[in-house]
Amino acid sequence: MNESFRSPTKFRAYTAAQFQASEHWKNLNESLRGTFLATTKVLPFRVNDYVLQNLIDWDSVPNDPMFQLLFPQPGMLSERDLWIVGRAMDGGSLEELNAAVGEIRRGLNPHPAGQMTHNVPTMGDEAVDGIQHKYRETVLFFPSAGQTCHSYCTFCFRWPQFVGDVSLRFQAKQSDELVQYLKTHPEVTDVLITGGDPMVMSSRSLERFITPILKETSVSTIRIGSKALTYWPFRFISDDDTKDLLSLFRQVVDSGRHLAFMAHFNHPREMKPSPVGEAIEAIRSTGAVIRTQAPILRHINDSPDAWAELWNESVRSGCVPYYMFVERDTGPSEYFKIPLVEVLQIFQQAYRRVSGLARTVRGPIMSATPGKVQIDGILEFAGRRMLQLQFLQARDPAAARQPLLAEYDETACWFDELKLLALAERQPELRSRMPEVAQ
Ligand code: SF4
């Protein structure tokens, strides 16, 4: 459908209220409108003209994967939560509605994997704003101007960044504190600039954040996490300050750093419009390397075909397949989650269909509280089935690549739901989860 690309005149985004008032509202039937009105009170919503015109197949709504990626669906909020919002919308005051929405959001595990409790670093006694430091070599940096996206994904685990509740948000107004932190942590080699999507920032703002980091010789890699290649490829082709952006990328590369552009593609259709190829070429011409990654999601990309095509298309366009993630246990994850055993099967089947060049991809990966856990396979030993896992990254660096075994469980969808059977000595905090081993 998207081979005939339709060019939007300029970037134009719609909030939930603006979408309701737009000509596009007619595309939703009555039932979808009801879901839209209630769900967007709780979860963020934003789309732009480019995605509406080029990514969604409106003839296949509501099952179309891109519609599922961008629009609220029945089941994203529980029946109970929908009822509470509906009641507050019908007869309650604004205060009652806000209170109900706040309570529902807090119940959706807004900060999974210890982001608020384990990952926030300190200098002296003070927490450093807008930074997460989970793995020794890598810090995540959340510039305040990049805490939005060209469109929002319905599954996003960063949803609290977008709902207007400052208490739920990570953000840094400038890079001063980050630079101070880097000076006292020379073990940090990688700075990941993330959001939201840092590519919503003007080139000048981005430069203000990046240039000071380049003065720190201990930093060898700048990573930028972005979905702009999907949601607004013109950022790299024809925006007013595109030239400055690409020249900033070149400046990073010329400084001797590796610039890793971590591109987020959930479905092969996102790579089809011709501007995406042009944008990929423009980024690669600066010397940056594009790696592709995404979570696996029910209703969107839960098939080996989708993943094999995604990885093949990545390689064909000069990008490096990097990670397949498991959807995190936050926000509307009930709607998107897939049992780990099924996730593994999809990964394996897709992996077997692609050539060695696409097998740079790693997965399926759970970004869990103790680290990045990869599901390696199913083992059968002494009449017992088990899942074999390993940490690719861990809070304790020595635990990386140490194997773990968990009981085979066809229903478990996340690391916390697995019963561990054996683990390496470097994971003492997981011992309490091993009922069959003497504690
Ligand atoms: S683009 Fe990334 S950060 Fe933004 S909503 Fe989608 S997944 Fe979340």
Boltz pocket constraint, residues with backbone or C-beta under 6 A from the ligand:
constraints:
  - pocket:
      binder: B
      contacts: [[A, 148], [A, 149], [A, 151], [A, 152], [A, 153], [A, 156], [A, 157], [A, 158], [A, 159], [A, 195], [A, 196], [A, 197], [A, 226], [A, 227], [A, 264]]
      max_distance: 6.0
